[in-house]
Amino acid sequence: MEVQIYESVADVTGEMLLAAREHDWERLAQLEQRCADFVQQLKSCTEEHLSGPSLQRKIASIKKILADDREIRNLVDPWMVKLSAMISSNSNERRLGSSYRQ
């Protein structure tokens, strides 16, 4: 069961990467929730002692999850910096506007 959940997380992170590449932030947020649901399932699982092919599948899934996460962050971080700057700029404009109205 545990291996299948890791594989499901890997599938979702692959979809998340596609959404990030397409700048589909709404879809990315939806997929993040799906991913969180799978992670919650993993937390409630009792850890299986795996060997052979099952262990290799788990390791491959974890490596894919980490690689996808790294690439998603590389795509999202510049957007987040830009968004933060826009929010800060709007906040400064509002403060200036309210100062001059008084």
N, C-alpha and C positions, 0 to 999 in steps of 0.2 A: 504493500500500500504506500509506504513512504516514498519509494522510488517513483511511483506514478505521480505523486504530488510534486516532487522535484521536476519531473518532466513537464508537468502542467505549468509550473512556474516558468520554466525555460521557454515553453511555447508562448506564454503571455508576454514575457520580456522581449521575445522576438517581435510580437505584434506592437509592443510599446516602442521599440526601436523604429519600426516602420512609421508609426504615428509621429514620432519626433522628427524623423527625416522629412515628413510631409508637413511639418509645422501644424499638425492637427492636435492642438493642445487639449481640446475637449475630449477627444478619443483617448488621448494619453491619460488624462485624469480618470476616465472610466476604467481603463485597463489597470491603472495603479490600484484601484479599489479591488478589482478581481484578483490581482496579485496579492494584495493584503489579505484577502479571504483565504487564499491557498496557504499563505504563511501562517495564518491563524490555525489552519488545519494541521500544519506541520508541528506547531507548538503543542497541539493536543495529542499528537501521535506518540506512542512509545517507540523509542529508537530501536530499529531493527539491526541486528548484527548481520551485515551483508558480506558476501564474498563472491568472487568470480564475476560473471556477467552483470549481476545486479549491482555490485559495487562499482563496476566500470560505468554503468549507466548513470548511477548517482553522481559520480565524479564528473562525467561528461556534462551532465545537466548543470552542476554547480559552476563549472568552467564557463559554460555558455551564458548562464545568468550573470556572472561577474563581467564577462566581456560585453554583453548587451548593456549592462548597467553603466559601465565605463563610457561606452559610446553615446548612450542616452545623455549622460551628464555633459559630455563634450558638446552635444548639440543644444542642450537646454541651458547650460550655464550662461552663454553669451546673451541669450534671450532674457534670462532672469536679470542680468546686469542692466540691460536696456530698459526693462520694465521697471526696475527699481529706480533708475535715473528719471524715468517719466513720472513716476509717482512722487519722487522728491521734488521735481520741477513743478508739478501741479500744486504740491503743498506749499512751496515757496511763493508761487503766484497767488495763492489764496491768502497767505499771510500778508503779502505786500498789498493786495487789494483791500483787505480789511484794515490795514494800517492807514491807507490813504482815504478810506471812507470816513474814518473817525475824524 
